[in-house]
Amino acid sequence: MKKVVFILIAVLSISAFAQESLTLNDCYNLVETNYPLIKQHQLLEKQHQLDTEIISNSKLPQINLDAQATYQSEVIQIPIPNANIDPLNKDQYKATLSVNQLIYNGGLTAANLKVKTAQLKTKQKQVDANIYQLKAQINQLYFSVLLSQEIFNLLEAKKKQLESKLKEVQSGIKNGVLLPSSDSVLEAEILKIKQQFIEVESQKLTLMNTLSSLIGQSVSTATKFEKPLVKTELQTEISRPELDLFQLKKEEINSQEALISKQNSVKLNGFATGGYGNPGLNMLDNSFQTYYIVGVKLHWNVFDWNTNKKQQETVAINKDIIENETEIFKLNTNIELNKQQQEIEKISAFINSDEEIINLRKKVLKTLDSQLKNGVITSSVYITEFTNLFEAENTLLRHKIQIQLAKANYNTIKGK
């Protein structure tokens, strides 16, 4: 029993720890699941279902009920003497029930359904493309939070070093080696660090709130942002959802072309009409009668003044426009990839020089540390060089985060 309890505690601890950590890929997955725009997938599906039902209803019998009552100033007179034919009433009444059934329309209904399906795919891919574009914003926010997290840790280390140095200086003042005011400079610098803590935490909180809104999940100050090791494959192949969108747009145009080509097809309908009125079909019978008519109707638009041909030409131009948009997108994306690659190379060179600068600063500070203990220099001189070292370490830290951000942006631009 104790063993089972121990296992449960361990599992719960691991689960709690997992909830307190967040990775860059977690953010990508969460924004694709929780961002409000994703709801449009369901709305588009529902809209498509309704459109499909509407189009499919054209295959079903169409039933119409009509009724009318009229009074006319003149009626037909039969000029035959002694014919004993009563003239029609000037007030006439008619009620009809008509049924029309589509028999053949040259595949127009099926072509309409294909257009609607193609439009659905295009709209859904547009939603995916819009959501994908949020990745760049996610990158910026995530690495900015990560930078704040690292700066906070660096400030902690700086504060501890200064507090330790403050104790040494106070001991030197007590022993008469250092001037009485030597500790004031260090105390002031520690207070400045405390102010920087507040500023960093405030910036981090703002960034996390924005990130939480995008990914649809609460992120607390206790959440640990994992440092990703981003790898890039330097190649020109692009696999962005926008390219799939352009392809779907072309497929949609192809379906529209097929629909236009069938608009002038022969259409055959069957119909039946039952009625009750005065007069009926027998115009000489001046009484209420029931009647019916059944038949078929053929319609063929033989000549439309090249309207259909011009519509197809218009659609073909749209296809050329999409081809042009695809080329422009690829061109601009490759330009952005080249810029990002140059940024990665530049920051990489900065990091190498940053490390050299830090090593030199440490050597200088080590010498000044000995001089401060012996009262050769003042605390102000020491703090100046200590701050220079901190700024150099801070710059290195920023460049390390920036290069990871640049690599993440490269992958996002490429479509990885």
C-alpha positions as a Markdown table, in Angstrom:
| # | Residue | x | y | z |
|---|---|---|---|---|
| 1 | Met | 0.0 | 0.0 | 0.0 |
| 2 | Lys | 2.8 | 2.4 | 0.8 |
| 3 | Lys | 4.4 | 1.6 | -2.5 |
| 4 | Val | 1.2 | 2.5 | -4.3 |
| 5 | Val | 0.9 | 5.8 | -2.4 |
| 6 | Phe | 4.5 | 6.6 | -3.3 |
| 7 | Ile | 3.9 | 6.0 | -7.0 |
| 8 | Leu | 0.8 | 8.2 | -6.9 |
| 9 | Ile | 2.6 | 11.0 | -5.2 |
| 10 | Ala | 5.4 | 10.8 | -7.8 |
| 11 | Val | 3.0 | 10.9 | -10.7 |
| 12 | Leu | 1.2 | 13.9 | -9.3 |
| 13 | Ser | 4.5 | 15.6 | -8.7 |
| 14 | Ile | 5.6 | 15.0 | -12.3 |
| 15 | Ser | 2.2 | 16.3 | -13.5 |
| 16 | Ala | 2.4 | 19.4 | -11.4 |
| 17 | Phe | 5.9 | 20.0 | -12.7 |
| 18 | Ala | 4.8 | 19.6 | -16.2 |
| 19 | Gln | 2.2 | 22.2 | -15.8 |
| 20 | Glu | 4.8 | 24.7 | -14.6 |
| 21 | Ser | 6.9 | 24.4 | -17.7 |
| 22 | Leu | 6.3 | 25.6 | -21.2 |
| 23 | Thr | 8.1 | 25.1 | -24.5 |
| 24 | Leu | 8.0 | 26.9 | -27.8 |
| 25 | Asn | 6.3 | 23.9 | -29.5 |
| 26 | Asp | 3.7 | 23.9 | -26.7 |
| 27 | Cys | 2.9 | 27.5 | -27.7 |
| 28 | Tyr | 2.6 | 26.6 | -31.4 |
| 29 | Asn | 0.3 | 23.7 | -30.6 |
| 30 | Leu | -1.8 | 25.7 | -28.1 |
| 31 | Val | -2.4 | 28.7 | -30.5 |
| 32 | Glu | -3.5 | 26.2 | -33.2 |
| 33 | Thr | -6.0 | 24.7 | -30.8 |
| 34 | Asn | -7.3 | 27.7 | -28.7 |
| 35 | Tyr | -7.0 | 30.8 | -30.9 |
| 36 | Pro | -10.6 | 32.0 | -31.5 |
| 37 | Leu | -10.1 | 32.0 | -35.3 |
| 38 | Ile | -9.9 | 28.2 | -35.2 |
| 39 | Lys | -13.7 | 28.2 | -34.5 |
| 40 | Gln | -14.2 | 29.2 | -38.1 |
| 41 | His | -13.4 | 25.7 | -39.3 |
| 42 | Gln | -16.7 | 24.5 | -37.7 |
| 43 | Leu | -18.6 | 27.5 | -38.9 |
| 44 | Leu | -17.4 | 26.9 | -42.5 |
| 45 | Glu | -18.2 | 23.2 | -42.3 |
| 46 | Lys | -21.8 | 24.0 | -41.2 |
| 47 | Gln | -22.1 | 26.7 | -43.9 |
| 48 | His | -20.9 | 24.2 | -46.5 |
| 49 | Gln | -23.4 | 21.6 | -45.3 |
| 50 | Leu | -26.2 | 24.0 | -45.7 |
| 51 | Asp | -25.0 | 25.1 | -49.2 |
| 52 | Thr | -24.8 | 21.5 | -50.3 |
| 53 | Glu | -28.3 | 20.8 | -49.1 |
| 54 | Ile | -29.6 | 23.8 | -51.0 |
| 55 | Ile | -27.9 | 22.8 | -54.2 |
| 56 | Ser | -28.9 | 19.1 | -53.8 |
| 57 | Asn | -32.6 | 20.2 | -53.4 |
| 58 | Ser | -32.7 | 21.1 | -57.1 |
| 59 | Lys | -32.9 | 17.4 | -57.8 |
| 60 | Leu | -36.1 | 17.1 | -55.7 |
| 61 | Pro | -39.6 | 17.8 | -57.1 |
| 62 | Gln | -40.5 | 21.5 | -56.9 |
| 63 | Ile | -44.1 | 21.9 | -55.7 |
| 64 | Asn | -46.0 | 25.2 | -56.2 |
| 65 | Leu | -49.5 | 26.2 | -55.2 |
| 66 | Asp | -51.1 | 29.2 | -57.0 |
| 67 | Ala | -54.5 | 30.7 | -56.7 |
| 68 | Gln | -56.1 | 33.8 | -58.3 |
| 69 | Ala | -59.4 | 35.5 | -58.7 |
| 70 | Thr | -59.9 | 38.1 | -61.5 |
| 71 | Tyr | -62.5 | 40.4 | -62.9 |
| 72 | Gln | -62.1 | 41.6 | -66.5 |
| 73 | Ser | -64.0 | 44.2 | -68.5 |
| 74 | Glu | -64.4 | 42.1 | -71.6 |
| 75 | Val | -64.6 | 38.4 | -72.3 |
| 76 | Ile | -64.5 | 36.4 | -75.5 |
| 77 | Gln | -67.8 | 36.5 | -77.5 |
| 78 | Ile | -68.6 | 33.9 | -80.1 |
| 79 | Pro | -70.3 | 35.6 | -83.1 |
| 80 | Ile | -72.5 | 32.7 | -84.2 |
| 81 | Pro | -76.3 | 33.4 | -84.3 |
| 82 | Asn | -78.5 | 31.1 | -82.3 |
| 83 | Ala | -75.4 | 29.2 | -81.1 |
| 84 | Asn | -76.8 | 29.2 | -77.5 |
| 85 | Ile | -73.3 | 29.5 | -76.1 |
| 86 | Asp | -73.2 | 31.3 | -72.9 |
| 87 | Pro | -70.5 | 34.0 | -72.7 |
| 88 | Leu | -67.7 | 33.6 | -70.1 |
| 89 | Asn | -68.2 | 35.2 | -66.8 |
| 90 | Lys | -66.2 | 38.4 | -66.3 |
| 91 | Asp | -65.2 | 37.1 | -62.8 |
| 92 | Gln | -62.9 | 34.1 | -63.1 |
| 93 | Tyr | -61.3 | 31.8 | -60.5 |
| 94 | Lys | -58.3 | 29.5 | -60.7 |
| 95 | Ala | -56.3 | 27.3 | -58.3 |
| 96 | Thr | -53.4 | 25.1 | -59.4 |
| 97 | Leu | -50.9 | 22.7 | -57.9 |
| 98 | Ser | -47.8 | 22.3 | -60.0 |
| 99 | Val | -45.0 | 19.8 | -59.7 |
| 100 | Asn | -41.7 | 20.3 | -61.6 |
| 101 | Gln | -39.0 | 17.6 | -61.7 |
| 102 | Leu | -35.5 | 18.1 | -63.0 |
| 103 | Ile | -34.6 | 15.2 | -65.3 |
| 104 | Tyr | -31.3 | 16.3 | -66.8 |
| 105 | Asn | -29.2 | 19.5 | -66.7 |
| 106 | Gly | -25.9 | 18.4 | -68.1 |
| 107 | Gly | -24.2 | 17.8 | -64.8 |
| 108 | Leu | -24.8 | 21.4 | -63.6 |
| 109 | Thr | -25.8 | 20.4 | -60.1 |
| 110 | Ala | -22.7 | 18.2 | -59.6 |
| 111 | Ala | -20.5 | 21.1 | -60.9 |
| 112 | Asn | -22.1 | 23.4 | -58.4 |
| 113 | Leu | -21.3 | 21.0 | -55.6 |
| 114 | Lys | -17.7 | 20.8 | -56.6 |
| 115 | Val | -17.4 | 24.6 | -56.6 |
| 116 | Lys | -18.8 | 24.7 | -53.1 |
| 117 | Thr | -16.4 | 22.0 | -51.9 |
| 118 | Ala | -13.4 | 23.8 | -53.5 |
| 119 | Gln | -14.5 | 27.0 | -51.8 |
| 120 | Leu | -14.7 | 25.3 | -48.4 |
| 121 | Lys | -11.1 | 24.0 | -48.8 |
| 122 | Thr | -9.9 | 27.4 | -49.8 |
| 123 | Lys | -11.5 | 29.2 | -46.9 |
| 124 | Gln | -10.3 | 26.6 | -44.4 |
| 125 | Lys | -6.7 | 26.8 | -45.7 |
| 126 | Gln | -7.0 | 30.6 | -45.4 |
| 127 | Val | -7.8 | 30.2 | -41.7 |
| 128 | Asp | -4.8 | 27.9 | -41.3 |
| 129 | Ala | -2.6 | 30.4 | -43.1 |
| 130 | Asn | -3.8 | 33.2 | -40.8 |
| 131 | Ile | -3.2 | 31.2 | -37.7 |
| 132 | Tyr | 0.3 | 30.2 | -39.0 |
| 133 | Gln | 1.2 | 33.8 | -39.3 |
| 134 | Leu | 0.8 | 34.1 | -35.5 |
| 135 | Lys | 3.9 | 32.0 | -35.1 |
| 136 | Ala | 6.1 | 35.0 | -35.7 |
| 137 | Gln | 4.3 | 36.8 | -32.9 |
| 138 | Ile | 4.6 | 33.7 | -30.7 |
| 139 | Asn | 8.4 | 33.6 | -31.3 |
| 140 | Gln | 8.9 | 37.3 | -30.4 |
| 141 | Leu | 6.8 | 36.9 | -27.2 |
| 142 | Tyr | 8.3 | 33.6 | -26.1 |
| 143 | Phe | 12.0 | 34.7 | -26.5 |
| 144 | Ser | 11.3 | 38.0 | -24.9 |
| 145 | Val | 9.9 | 36.3 | -21.8 |
| 146 | Leu | 12.9 | 33.9 | -21.9 |
| 147 | Leu | 15.2 | 36.9 | -22.1 |
| 148 | Ser | 13.5 | 38.5 | -19.1 |
| 149 | Gln | 13.9 | 35.2 | -17.2 |
| 150 | Glu | 17.6 | 35.1 | -18.0 |
| 151 | Ile | 18.2 | 38.8 | -17.2 |
| 152 | Phe | 16.5 | 38.2 | -13.8 |
| 153 | Asn | 18.9 | 35.3 | -13.1 |
| 154 | Leu | 21.9 | 37.5 | -14.1 |
| 155 | Leu | 20.7 | 40.3 | -11.8 |
| 156 | Glu | 20.4 | 37.7 | -9.0 |
| 157 | Ala | 24.0 | 36.7 | -9.5 |
| 158 | Lys | 25.2 | 40.3 | -9.7 |
| 159 | Lys | 23.3 | 41.2 | -6.5 |
| 160 | Lys | 24.9 | 38.3 | -4.7 |
| 161 | Gln | 28.4 | 39.3 | -5.8 |
| 162 | Leu | 27.8 | 42.9 | -4.7 |
| 163 | Glu | 26.4 | 41.8 | -1.4 |
| 164 | Ser | 29.5 | 39.7 | -0.8 |
| 165 | Lys | 31.7 | 42.5 | -1.9 |
| 166 | Leu | 29.8 | 44.9 | 0.4 |
| 167 | Lys | 30.7 | 42.7 | 3.4 |
| 168 | Glu | 34.4 | 42.8 | 2.4 |
| 169 | Val | 34.3 | 46.6 | 2.1 |
| 170 | Gln | 32.5 | 47.0 | 5.4 |
| 171 | Ser | 35.1 | 44.8 | 7.0 |
| 172 | Gly | 37.8 | 47.0 | 5.4 |
| 173 | Ile | 36.2 | 50.1 | 6.7 |
| 174 | Lys | 36.0 | 48.6 | 10.2 |
| 175 | Asn | 39.7 | 47.7 | 10.1 |
| 176 | Gly | 40.6 | 51.2 | 8.8 |
| 177 | Val | 41.8 | 50.0 | 5.4 |
| 178 | Leu | 39.1 | 51.7 | 3.4 |
| 179 | Leu | 37.4 | 55.1 | 3.7 |
| 180 | Pro | 34.1 | 55.2 | 5.7 |
| 181 | Ser | 32.0 | 56.1 | 2.6 |
| 182 | Ser | 33.3 | 53.2 | 0.5 |
| 183 | Asp | 30.3 | 51.0 | 1.2 |
| 184 | Ser | 27.7 | 53.7 | 0.2 |
| 185 | Val | 28.5 | 53.2 | -3.6 |
| 186 | Leu | 27.9 | 49.5 | -3.3 |
| 187 | Glu | 24.7 | 49.9 | -1.3 |
| 188 | Ala | 23.4 | 52.4 | -4.0 |
| 189 | Glu | 24.2 | 49.9 | -6.7 |
| 190 | Ile | 22.3 | 47.1 | -4.9 |
| 191 | Leu | 19.3 | 49.4 | -4.6 |
| 192 | Lys | 19.5 | 50.0 | -8.4 |
| 193 | Ile | 19.5 | 46.3 | -8.9 |
| 194 | Lys | 16.3 | 46.0 | -6.8 |
| 195 | Gln | 14.7 | 48.6 | -9.1 |
| 196 | Gln | 15.8 | 46.6 | -12.1 |
| 197 | Phe | 14.2 | 43.5 | -10.6 |
| 198 | Ile | 10.9 | 45.3 | -10.5 |
| 199 | Glu | 11.2 | 46.5 | -14.1 |
| 200 | Val | 12.1 | 43.1 | -15.5 |
| 201 | Glu | 9.3 | 41.4 | -13.6 |
| 202 | Ser | 6.8 | 44.0 | -14.9 |
| 203 | Gln | 7.9 | 43.5 | -18.5 |
| 204 | Lys | 7.8 | 39.8 | -18.1 |
| 205 | Leu | 4.3 | 39.9 | -16.7 |
| 206 | Thr | 3.1 | 42.1 | -19.6 |
| 207 | Leu | 4.7 | 39.7 | -22.1 |
| 208 | Met | 3.2 | 36.6 | -20.4 |
| 209 | Asn | -0.3 | 38.2 | -20.4 |
| 210 | Thr | -0.1 | 38.8 | -24.1 |
| 211 | Leu | 1.2 | 35.3 | -24.7 |
| 212 | Ser | -1.6 | 33.8 | -22.6 |
| 213 | Ser | -4.2 | 35.6 | -24.7 |
| 214 | Leu | -2.8 | 34.2 | -27.9 |
| 215 | Ile | -2.4 | 30.5 | -26.7 |
| 216 | Gly | -5.6 | 30.5 | -24.7 |
| 217 | Gln | -3.9 | 29.2 | -21.6 |
| 218 | Ser | -3.0 | 31.0 | -18.4 |
| 219 | Val | 0.7 | 31.5 | -17.8 |
| 220 | Ser | 1.9 | 32.3 | -14.3 |
| 221 | Thr | 5.1 | 33.9 | -13.0 |
| 222 | Ala | 6.0 | 30.4 | -11.7 |
| 223 | Thr | 5.9 | 29.0 | -15.2 |
| 224 | Lys | 9.4 | 28.0 | -16.4 |
| 225 | Phe | 10.0 | 28.8 | -20.1 |
| 226 | Glu | 12.3 | 26.1 | -21.5 |
| 227 | Lys | 15.2 | 27.3 | -23.6 |
| 228 | Pro | 14.9 | 25.7 | -27.0 |
| 229 | Leu | 17.9 | 24.7 | -29.1 |
| 230 | Val | 16.6 | 25.7 | -32.5 |
| 231 | Lys | 18.2 | 24.2 | -35.5 |
| 232 | Thr | 17.8 | 25.5 | -39.0 |
| 233 | Glu | 18.3 | 23.7 | -42.3 |
| 234 | Leu | 19.5 | 26.3 | -44.8 |
| 235 | Gln | 17.7 | 25.4 | -48.0 |
| 236 | Thr | 15.4 | 27.3 | -50.4 |
| 237 | Glu | 12.5 | 24.9 | -50.3 |
| 238 | Ile | 9.5 | 26.6 | -48.8 |
| 239 | Ser | 6.6 | 24.7 | -47.3 |
| 240 | Arg | 4.2 | 27.4 | -46.1 |
| 241 | Pro | 0.4 | 27.0 | -45.9 |
| 242 | Glu | 0.1 | 30.0 | -48.2 |
| 243 | Leu | 1.4 | 27.9 | -51.0 |
| 244 | Asp | -1.3 | 25.3 | -50.4 |
| 245 | Leu | -3.8 | 28.1 | -50.3 |
| 246 | Phe | -2.7 | 29.3 | -53.8 |
| 247 | Gln | -3.0 | 25.8 | -55.1 |
| 248 | Leu | -6.5 | 25.4 | -53.7 |
| 249 | Lys | -7.5 | 28.7 | -55.2 |
| 250 | Lys | -6.4 | 27.4 | -58.6 |
| 251 | Glu | -8.4 | 24.2 | -58.0 |
| 252 | Glu | -11.4 | 26.4 | -57.1 |
| 253 | Ile | -11.0 | 28.2 | -60.4 |
| 254 | Asn | -10.9 | 24.9 | -62.3 |
| 255 | Ser | -14.2 | 23.9 | -60.7 |
| 256 | Gln | -15.7 | 27.3 | -61.6 |
| 257 | Glu | -14.5 | 26.8 | -65.2 |
| 258 | Ala | -16.3 | 23.4 | -65.3 |
| 259 | Leu | -19.4 | 25.0 | -63.9 |
| 260 | Ile | -19.4 | 27.8 | -66.5 |
| 261 | Ser | -19.0 | 25.2 | -69.3 |
| 262 | Lys | -22.2 | 23.5 | -68.2 |
| 263 | Gln | -24.4 | 26.6 | -67.9 |
| 264 | Asn | -25.6 | 26.4 | -71.5 |
| 265 | Ser | -26.2 | 22.6 | -71.4 |
| 266 | Val | -29.5 | 21.2 | -72.5 |
| 267 | Lys | -31.9 | 21.1 | -69.5 |
| 268 | Leu | -34.9 | 18.7 | -69.4 |
| 269 | Asn | -37.7 | 19.0 | -66.9 |
| 270 | Gly | -40.9 | 17.0 | -66.4 |
| 271 | Phe | -44.0 | 18.8 | -65.0 |
| 272 | Ala | -47.5 | 18.2 | -63.9 |
| 273 | Thr | -50.2 | 20.7 | -63.1 |
| 274 | Gly | -53.6 | 20.0 | -61.5 |
| 275 | Gly | -56.2 | 22.7 | -61.2 |
| 276 | Tyr | -59.7 | 23.7 | -60.3 |
| 277 | Gly | -61.3 | 26.8 | -61.7 |
| 278 | Asn | -64.0 | 28.6 | -63.6 |
| 279 | Pro | -63.4 | 28.3 | -66.5 |
| 280 | Gly | -61.2 | 25.2 | -66.8 |
| 281 | Leu | -59.4 | 24.0 | -69.9 |
| 282 | Asn | -62.7 | 23.9 | -71.7 |
| 283 | Met | -63.3 | 27.6 | -72.3 |
| 284 | Leu | -66.8 | 27.0 | -73.6 |
| 285 | Asp | -67.9 | 25.4 | -70.3 |
| 286 | Asn | -68.8 | 28.3 | -68.1 |
| 287 | Ser | -68.6 | 26.4 | -64.8 |
| 288 | Phe | -66.1 | 25.2 | -62.2 |
| 289 | Gln | -64.0 | 22.3 | -63.5 |
| 290 | Thr | -61.1 | 20.2 | -62.4 |
| 291 | Tyr | -58.2 | 19.6 | -64.9 |
| 292 | Tyr | -54.6 | 18.5 | -65.2 |
| 293 | Ile | -51.7 | 19.0 | -67.6 |
| 294 | Val | -48.6 | 16.8 | -67.8 |
| 295 | Gly | -45.5 | 17.1 | -70.0 |
| 296 | Val | -41.8 | 17.6 | -70.4 |
| 297 | Lys | -39.9 | 20.8 | -71.2 |
| 298 | Leu | -36.6 | 21.1 | -72.9 |
| 299 | His | -34.5 | 24.3 | -72.6 |
| 300 | Trp | -31.2 | 25.0 | -74.6 |
| 301 | Asn | -29.6 | 28.3 | -74.8 |
| 302 | Val | -28.3 | 28.0 | -78.3 |
| 303 | Phe | -26.6 | 31.4 | -78.6 |
| 304 | Asp | -25.6 | 33.7 | -75.7 |
| 305 | Trp | -23.6 | 36.3 | -77.5 |
| 306 | Asn | -20.4 | 34.7 | -76.3 |
| 307 | Thr | -21.3 | 35.5 | -72.7 |
| 308 | Asn | -20.1 | 32.0 | -71.6 |
| 309 | Lys | -16.8 | 32.3 | -73.4 |
| 310 | Lys | -16.1 | 35.7 | -71.9 |
| 311 | Gln | -16.9 | 34.3 | -68.4 |
| 312 | Gln | -14.3 | 31.6 | -69.0 |
| 313 | Glu | -11.8 | 34.1 | -70.1 |
| 314 | Thr | -12.4 | 36.1 | -66.9 |
| 315 | Val | -11.8 | 33.1 | -64.8 |
| 316 | Ala | -8.7 | 32.2 | -66.7 |
| 317 | Ile | -7.3 | 35.7 | -65.9 |
| 318 | Asn | -8.0 | 35.0 | -62.2 |
| 319 | Lys | -5.8 | 31.9 | -62.5 |
| 320 | Asp | -3.0 | 34.0 | -64.0 |
| 321 | Ile | -3.4 | 36.4 | -61.1 |
| 322 | Ile | -3.0 | 33.6 | -58.6 |
| 323 | Glu | 0.1 | 32.3 | -60.4 |
| 324 | Asn | 1.6 | 35.8 | -60.2 |
| 325 | Glu | 0.7 | 36.1 | -56.5 |
| 326 | Thr | 2.4 | 32.7 | -55.9 |
| 327 | Glu | 5.6 | 33.9 | -57.6 |
| 328 | Ile | 5.6 | 37.2 | -55.6 |
| 329 | Phe | 5.0 | 35.3 | -52.4 |
| 330 | Lys | 8.0 | 32.9 | -53.1 |
| 331 | Leu | 10.2 | 35.9 | -54.0 |
| 332 | Asn | 9.4 | 37.9 | -50.9 |
| 333 | Thr | 9.8 | 34.8 | -48.7 |
| 334 | Asn | 13.2 | 34.0 | -50.1 |
| 335 | Ile | 14.2 | 37.6 | -49.5 |
| 336 | Glu | 13.1 | 37.3 | -45.9 |
| 337 | Leu | 15.0 | 34.0 | -45.5 |
| 338 | Asn | 18.2 | 35.6 | -46.8 |
| 339 | Lys | 17.8 | 38.6 | -44.4 |
| 340 | Gln | 17.2 | 36.2 | -41.5 |
| 341 | Gln | 20.2 | 34.1 | -42.5 |
| 342 | Gln | 22.4 | 37.2 | -42.5 |
| 343 | Glu | 21.0 | 38.1 | -39.1 |
| 344 | Ile | 22.0 | 34.7 | -37.8 |
| 345 | Glu | 25.5 | 35.0 | -39.1 |
| 346 | Lys | 25.9 | 38.6 | -37.8 |
| 347 | Ile | 24.7 | 37.6 | -34.2 |
| 348 | Ser | 27.0 | 34.5 | -34.3 |
| 349 | Ala | 29.9 | 36.8 | -34.9 |
| 350 | Phe | 28.8 | 39.1 | -32.1 |
| 351 | Ile | 28.7 | 36.2 | -29.7 |
| 352 | Asn | 32.3 | 35.3 | -30.4 |
| 353 | Ser | 33.5 | 38.8 | -29.7 |
| 354 | Asp | 31.2 | 39.0 | -26.6 |
| 355 | Glu | 33.0 | 36.1 | -25.1 |
| 356 | Glu | 36.4 | 37.7 | -25.7 |
| 357 | Ile | 35.2 | 41.0 | -24.2 |
| 358 | Ile | 33.9 | 39.2 | -21.1 |
| 359 | Asn | 37.2 | 37.4 | -20.5 |
| 360 | Leu | 39.1 | 40.7 | -20.8 |
| 361 | Arg | 36.6 | 42.4 | -18.4 |
| 362 | Lys | 37.0 | 39.6 | -15.9 |
| 363 | Lys | 40.8 | 40.0 | -15.9 |
| 364 | Val | 40.4 | 43.8 | -15.3 |
| 365 | Leu | 37.9 | 43.3 | -12.5 |
| 366 | Lys | 40.1 | 40.7 | -10.8 |
| 367 | Thr | 42.9 | 43.3 | -10.7 |
| 368 | Leu | 40.6 | 46.0 | -9.4 |
| 369 | Asp | 39.2 | 43.6 | -6.8 |
| 370 | Ser | 42.7 | 43.3 | -5.3 |
| 371 | Gln | 43.3 | 47.0 | -5.5 |
| 372 | Leu | 39.9 | 47.7 | -3.7 |
| 373 | Lys | 40.8 | 45.4 | -0.8 |
| 374 | Asn | 44.1 | 47.3 | -0.3 |
| 375 | Gly | 42.5 | 50.7 | -0.6 |
| 376 | Val | 44.3 | 51.6 | -3.8 |
| 377 | Ile | 41.1 | 52.5 | -5.7 |
| 378 | Thr | 37.7 | 53.7 | -4.6 |
| 379 | Ser | 34.4 | 51.7 | -4.7 |
| 380 | Ser | 33.2 | 53.9 | -7.5 |
| 381 | Val | 36.1 | 52.8 | -9.8 |
| 382 | Tyr | 35.3 | 49.1 | -8.9 |
| 383 | Ile | 31.6 | 49.6 | -9.5 |
| 384 | Thr | 32.2 | 51.2 | -12.9 |
| 385 | Glu | 34.2 | 48.2 | -14.1 |
| 386 | Phe | 31.8 | 45.7 | -12.4 |
| 387 | Thr | 28.9 | 47.3 | -14.3 |
| 388 | Asn | 30.9 | 47.1 | -17.6 |
| 389 | Leu | 31.3 | 43.4 | -17.0 |
| 390 | Phe | 27.6 | 43.0 | -16.2 |
| 391 | Glu | 26.7 | 44.9 | -19.4 |
| 392 | Ala | 29.0 | 42.6 | -21.4 |
| 393 | Glu | 27.4 | 39.5 | -19.9 |
| 394 | Asn | 24.0 | 41.0 | -20.5 |
| 395 | Thr | 24.9 | 41.7 | -24.1 |
| 396 | Leu | 26.1 | 38.1 | -24.6 |
| 397 | Leu | 22.9 | 36.8 | -23.0 |
| 398 | Arg | 20.8 | 39.0 | -25.3 |
| 399 | His | 22.7 | 37.8 | -28.4 |
| 400 | Lys | 22.3 | 34.2 | -27.4 |
| 401 | Ile | 18.5 | 34.7 | -27.1 |
| 402 | Gln | 18.4 | 36.7 | -30.3 |
| 403 | Ile | 20.2 | 34.0 | -32.4 |
| 404 | Gln | 17.7 | 31.5 | -31.2 |
| 405 | Leu | 14.9 | 33.9 | -32.1 |
| 406 | Ala | 16.4 | 34.5 | -35.5 |
| 407 | Lys | 16.6 | 30.7 | -36.1 |
| 408 | Ala | 13.0 | 30.2 | -35.0 |
| 409 | Asn | 11.9 | 33.1 | -37.3 |
| 410 | Tyr | 13.9 | 31.5 | -40.1 |
| 411 | Asn | 12.1 | 28.2 | -39.6 |
| 412 | Thr | 8.7 | 30.0 | -39.4 |
| 413 | Ile | 9.4 | 31.9 | -42.6 |
| 414 | Lys | 10.4 | 28.7 | -44.4 |
| 415 | Gly | 7.4 | 26.9 | -43.1 |
| 416 | Lys | 9.1 | 24.2 | -41.0 |
